[in-house]
Amino acid sequence: MSSILNDLKHQYNVGGFAQRLIFWNIGIFIISLFFIQSNFFENIFALSSNPKNLITKPWTIVSYGFFHHQIFDLIVNMLLLQFACRWFTTFFNEKQLQGLYFLGIVCSGAFFILWFYFQGIYFQMVGASAAIMTILMAATVYAPLVPIPVFFIGKLKLWMITATIILFDLLALKSDNMGGHLSHLAGAFLGFLFVKFIQNGTDLSRWYSLLSNQLNILFGKSKPNPFRKIERNYNTTSTVQKKNPTIVIKDQHQQQVDAILDKISLSGYDSLSQDEKDFLFKIK
C-alpha cells in the first residue's frame, strides 16, 4: 500500500499541470462519495446561477470546475482533459495552459450566471467540461489540421473532433443540462479568442504568470528571472554538452522542436513539410 502511495506521490510531483488536475478531480470525487447522501460537497463546490449565492460562496466560481456528479462524467472529462492539454502544450507552454484553464473556468461560470439570471432560472452547475473546451478549442484554432489517430476509423483532423463535440453541445441545448452545454460553448469561444489575441500580440493567460510571480515574491521564493526561457533551450555549446553526447542529442532534438513551433507560429500548421508533421506527431 505504501509503495502505491509513494508511486502516486511521485507521479503527482513529476507530472505536468494536466496530470495534477486529474489527481485533484479524482481525489475530490472519491472524497465526495462519503457525503453523497447529504449533498455536502455539492453545496460547497457547485456554482449557482443565482448571483446572491456567489456573494456568500465566492469560491464556487472556481470550485465547480473540480467537482463531478457521476463517475462517467469524470472519466470522460479526464480523458478529454488529457487529450486537450497534450495538444495545447505542443504549441503553448505550461503557464499559458494554467492561466487559460482557470480563465476558462471563471469566464464560463460567469456566463452561466449572467445567462440564467436574466432568464430568472436558478439551478447549479458542476464539472470541468467548460474549461476543457477552452483548452481544446485553443489548440484546434491554432492547428486545426493536426492528424489525430482514432481507433477503428484512422486519422481525423483535430478540427473534426472538436466540431463533433461542439455539434453535440448545440444539439443538447434543449436538454435538462442546457446550462452545462451553454457553458461549454462559452468556454470554446474563449479558447477561440485566446488564439486570436495571441496572434495579435496579446496573451490572455499572462495574468497567471504575473500573479504566480508576485505570490512567489510575497512568500519568500526567489524572484523569477524574466530573461530565463524554460520552454526553449538556446544554449547549444556548453562545456557540459561537449562532455556528454547524450545532452547534445537532446539539445539538437529541442532545436528541431523549436524550429517547427516557430514555423507554425509564423505560417501556420499547413506550412510544415510532411517530415516535420511526422516528427511533431511522434514526440507527442
Secondary structure, DSSP 8 states (H G I E B T S, - for coil): -HHHHHHHHHHHHHS-HHHHHHHHHHHHHHHHGGGTTTTHHHHHH-EESSHHHHHH-TTHHHHGGG--SSHHHHHHHHHHHHHHHHHHHHHS-HHHHHHHHHHHHHHHHHHHHHHHHTTT---EE--SHHHHHHHHHHHHHH-TT-EEEETTTEEEEHHHHHHHHHHHHHHTTTSTTHHHHHHHHHHHHHHHHHHHHHHTT--TTHHHHHHHHHHHHHTT-----TT--SS-------HHHHH-HHHHHHHHHHHHHHHHHHHHHHH-GGGS-HHHHHHHHHH-
